[in-house]
Amino acid sequence: MSETEFQPTERSTIHRLPSRGIYDKAKVYEVLDQGILAHVGFATKNGPVVIPMGYARRADSVILHGSAKSRLLTYLSQGADVCITVTLVDGLVLARSTFHHSMNYRSVVVFGHSQVITEPSEKDAALEHLVEHLVPGRGADARGADEGELAATLVVEVPISDASLKMRTGPPVDETRDLEIDIWAGVLPLRLETGELIADEHTPADKPVPGYLLDYPAGRS
């Protein structure tokens, strides 16, 4: 892995529509940093498993966490080859034929070998990083994990060995013969937006809403 590019490998090289493939590290990390939900896949003795998980990128690794009682996290904590995908859907592409309908998207696929973080201060730092990824600024307000909570949590790190980004942008690509079909064609943009904040019953009515929530970036998913 170079300073700025992921070297395409047999498993990360994009073969279908390779022109959409990107291996630039900054662009890969941009998608990882915008997303909040990953699908984590790995093989077990009972067959392949894919689970949705919150995550965070930290430098050249992806951090995952879960209950110490979780069979899946226990498996990952023992070391396993992992495939992590994060996809941001930017729009539905509506063509004049059903065949050419598509999506505009940015999808990152990451490969690595999981390893458990056991040292308490390192676990605590990783969990704080996860919170900061999901809600930037929250870590300064919320209480950190205590000894019992750290013991009840498994934290796994997946150093990124190779990765790729595939993306589609722009309007539909219609056949010339279809251009005279009299229907609307184009792109329906999609974006996840925040809703009205809902305070819990223990929050005083006059408690100001933190600025980092009022300014939470739209478009994360």
LUMPA-22393 format. One record per residue (C-alpha): x, y, z; residue in one letter; residue number from 0. Coordinates in steps of 0.5 Angstrom, whole numbers. Example, Ala and Ser with C-alpha at 12.3 -4.5 7.8 and 13.67 -1.06 7.14 Angstrom:
// residues 2
xx_yy_zz_aa_i
25_-9_16_A_0
27_-2_14_S_1
//
This chain:
// residues 221
xx_yy_zz_aa_i
0_0_0_M_0
3_7_-2_S_1
2_13_1_E_2
-3_15_-3_T_3
-6_9_-7_E_4
-8_2_-5_F_5
-5_-3_-10_Q_6
-10_-7_-14_P_7
-10_-14_-12_T_8
-14_-20_-14_E_9
-19_-19_-9_R_10
-20_-12_-9_S_11
-19_-10_-17_T_12
-26_-8_-20_I_13
-27_-12_-26_H_14
-34_-10_-28_R_15
-34_-3_-31_L_16
-27_-2_-29_P_17
-27_5_-31_S_18
-32_7_-24_R_19
-26_4_-20_G_20
-22_8_-15_I_21
-16_6_-11_Y_22
-14_13_-9_D_23
-13_13_-1_K_24
-16_20_0_A_25
-23_18_-3_K_26
-23_11_0_V_27
-23_14_7_Y_28
-27_20_5_E_29
-33_15_4_V_30
-31_11_10_L_31
-31_18_14_D_32
-38_20_12_Q_33
-41_13_13_G_34
-44_10_19_I_35
-46_3_18_L_36
-42_-2_15_A_37
-43_-9_13_H_38
-38_-14_16_V_39
-37_-21_12_G_40
-33_-27_14_F_41
-33_-34_14_A_42
-34_-39_19_T_43
-34_-46_20_K_44
-42_-46_19_N_45
-41_-42_13_G_46
-41_-34_11_P_47
-44_-29_15_V_48
-45_-22_14_V_49
-47_-17_19_I_50
-49_-9_20_P_51
-45_-6_25_M_52
-43_1_27_G_53
-36_3_26_Y_54
-30_8_25_A_55
-24_9_21_R_56
-18_10_25_R_57
-12_12_21_A_58
-11_6_17_D_59
-16_1_21_S_60
-23_0_22_V_61
-25_-1_29_I_62
-31_-5_31_L_63
-34_-7_37_H_64
-40_-11_41_G_65
-42_-15_47_S_66
-36_-19_50_A_67
-42_-25_50_K_68
-43_-24_42_S_69
-41_-30_38_R_70
-39_-26_32_L_71
-35_-21_36_L_72
-31_-27_40_T_73
-30_-30_33_Y_74
-27_-24_30_L_75
-23_-23_36_S_76
-19_-29_35_Q_77
-17_-26_28_G_78
-21_-27_22_A_79
-20_-25_15_D_80
-26_-20_14_V_81
-29_-16_8_C_82
-32_-9_10_I_83
-37_-6_6_T_84
-40_2_6_V_85
-44_4_1_T_86
-47_11_0_L_87
-53_12_-4_V_88
-54_19_-8_D_89
-59_18_-12_G_90
-64_13_-17_L_91
-62_14_-24_V_92
-69_14_-28_L_93
-68_12_-36_A_94
-73_11_-41_R_95
-72_4_-41_S_96
-72_-1_-35_T_97
-66_-4_-37_F_98
-62_2_-36_H_99
-65_4_-29_H_100
-59_5_-24_S_101
-57_8_-18_M_102
-52_14_-17_N_103
-47_11_-11_Y_104
-41_11_-8_R_105
-39_4_-5_S_106
-32_2_-1_V_107
-30_-5_0_V_108
-24_-6_5_V_109
-20_-13_6_F_110
-16_-14_13_G_111
-15_-19_18_H_112
-18_-17_25_S_113
-15_-17_31_Q_114
-17_-16_38_V_115
-15_-10_43_I_116
-15_-12_50_T_117
-11_-6_53_E_118
-16_-2_57_P_119
-13_5_56_S_120
-13_3_48_E_121
-20_0_48_K_122
-23_6_52_D_123
-19_10_46_A_124
-22_6_41_A_125
-29_7_44_L_126
-29_14_44_E_127
-26_14_37_H_128
-33_10_35_L_129
-37_15_39_V_130
-33_21_36_E_131
-34_18_29_H_132
-42_17_30_L_133
-43_24_33_V_134
-37_29_33_P_135
-36_33_39_G_136
-40_28_44_R_137
-34_25_47_G_138
-33_31_51_A_139
-40_31_54_D_140
-41_24_55_A_141
-38_19_61_R_142
-33_15_59_G_143
-33_7_60_A_144
-32_4_67_D_145
-28_-2_68_E_146
-34_-6_68_G_147
-36_-3_62_E_148
-30_-4_58_L_149
-30_-12_61_A_150
-36_-13_58_A_151
-34_-10_51_T_152
-30_-13_45_L_153
-26_-8_41_V_154
-24_-11_34_V_155
-19_-7_30_E_156
-18_-9_22_V_157
-12_-6_19_P_158
-14_-5_12_I_159
-9_-9_7_S_160
-13_-7_1_D_161
-19_-3_-1_A_162
-23_0_-7_S_163
-28_5_-9_L_164
-33_4_-14_K_165
-38_10_-16_M_166
-43_12_-21_R_167
-45_19_-22_T_168
-49_23_-27_G_169
-55_22_-31_P_170
-58_16_-35_P_171
-55_13_-41_V_172
-60_11_-46_D_173
-60_8_-52_E_174
-61_13_-58_T_175
-67_9_-60_R_176
-70_11_-54_D_177
-69_18_-53_L_178
-76_20_-57_E_179
-80_16_-52_I_180
-84_21_-48_D_181
-83_20_-41_I_182
-79_24_-36_W_183
-72_21_-35_A_184
-66_24_-30_G_185
-64_23_-23_V_186
-68_23_-16_L_187
-63_25_-11_P_188
-63_21_-5_L_189
-60_24_2_R_190
-61_22_9_L_191
-63_28_13_E_192
-63_29_21_T_193
-70_30_24_G_194
-73_34_30_E_195
-69_32_36_L_196
-73_28_41_I_197
-70_29_49_A_198
-71_24_53_D_199
-75_24_60_E_200
-69_26_64_H_201
-67_32_60_T_202
-69_38_63_P_203
-74_42_58_A_204
-69_48_59_D_205
-63_44_57_K_206
-60_47_51_P_207
-59_43_45_V_208
-51_42_44_P_209
-49_45_38_G_210
-46_39_35_Y_211
-53_36_34_L_212
-56_42_31_L_213
-50_42_26_D_214
-50_35_25_Y_215
-48_34_18_P_216
-53_31_13_A_217
-52_26_8_G_218
-49_21_13_R_219
-52_14_12_S_220
//
